[in-house]
Amino acid sequence: MTKKVLVLCTGNSCRSQIAEAYLRHFAGDKTEIYSAGIETHGVNPKAIVTMKEDGIDISNQTSNNIDEYKNIDFDFVITVCDNAKERCPFFPTKAQKFHYNFPDPAKATGTDEEIAEQFRQVRQQIKDYCKTFIDKNL
């Protein structure tokens, strides 16, 4: 039985997109991975660049609204920011809920290189979290 995992964030543009890609990368075909936001902001171009640096192409991923997945019975729901956790609509599901508040690299300030470095740091945190999540739960 394939497990279904939903990654939830505010805008589904950055952290949840990175997490979706890494969960898919580490889980292989053992899972169906989805990501969504309470709003949709489009996939952040800097997230695409920072993932490409790690050999993963997310340029074809889409920014989805949580409402699109109301009828899916998820096994796991992972919120990756406090805002999503607080505003997450109630899912009538048996899903196990997980939460980790990753910093939002889209709010990074400074030079282009400083911003890129903040994206890399968050990418690494999410990568480590996703690897551990798959190892422990699947």
N, C-alpha and C positions, 0 to 999 in steps of 0.2 A: 504494500500500500504506500503510495507516494505521499509524503508529508507536504502540506501547504503552509508556506511562511509568508506573512505580510510584514513589511518594514514600513513604519509610519513616521512621518515628519510633518513639519508645518507646511512647507511649500513643495515638497517632493522634487527639489532641484539639485541638492548637493549631498548631504549626509545619507539620506535614504537611498539615493541613486548609487552611491559608493558601496553602501552596505548590500544592496541588491546584487551588485556585480560580484562582490567578494563571496557572499553566501552561495551564489550560483557556481562560482569558481571552486570553492572548497567542497560543495555538496555533490557536484556532478549531477547525475540524473536521479538522485535519491529524493529530490524535492522539486516542488514548483515554487518559485520565488516571485513575489509581487512586491511592488512598493507603491505607496500612495501618500498624498498629503491632504491636509484639511483644506488647503487651497492648492492651486497648481501654478507654479512659477516658471515652468520650462526647465530643461536640464541646464545647469550652470556650465558655461563654456570652460571655466577654470577647472571644474570637476572633471570634465572630459579630458583636458590636457594632463591633469595630475594622474589620472588613471592610466592614460596612454604611456606615461613615464614608467608605470609598473607593468606594462604589457597587456593591459585590459582595455578593450574598446567599448565605451558606453555611449558612443555618439548616436546609436540607433535606439537607445532606451527612451521611453516617453514619460512625461510628467502626468500622473494620473490622480484623479480625485477619489477619495475614500468611497464616495457613493457608488462608484463603478463596480465595487467588489462586495456589495451588500449581500449577495446571494451565494458567496463562496464560504464554505465551512472550513475556516483555517484551523490548523493544529497549533500554530505559534503566531503571536503578534508581538513584534519588537518595536517599541517606540524609541526613537533616537534623539529626542529633544523633550525638555520638560513641557514646552507649550503643547506639543502633540499629546503627551500623556494627560495633561489637564483637560484638553479640549476634545480628546478622542471620543467619537460617538460610541454609544453602547452597541457592542456586537452581540447578538444572541448566539453565541458560539461557545464551544467547549475549549476554545483556544487557551493555551498557557500564555500568560503575558509576561514579557520581559521588558526592562527599561534600562537605558543607559543614556545619560545626557552628554552627548558629544558637543564640544564647542562648535559654533557655526563659522566655518571658514569664509563664508560669503560676507561676513561682517568684518573681516580682517582689514586693517589699515596699514599704511606705510608704503614703501617703494614696491614696485612690481615683484622684486625678488623676495622681499619680506612677506608679501601676501602669498606668493608661491610657496614659501617655506611653511607658512601656517597651514596651507592646504595639504602639504606633504605630511605634516605632523598629525593632522586630523585623519588623513588617509591611513596612516600607520596605526593609529588607535583603533580605527574601524576595522582594519584588516585583522589585527590581533584579536579583537572582540569576535569577529565573524568566525575565525578559525576555531577559537575556543568554543563558541556556541555550537558549531557543527560537530566538533569532537565530543561534546558532552551530551548533545540532544538527539543526534541522528545515527 
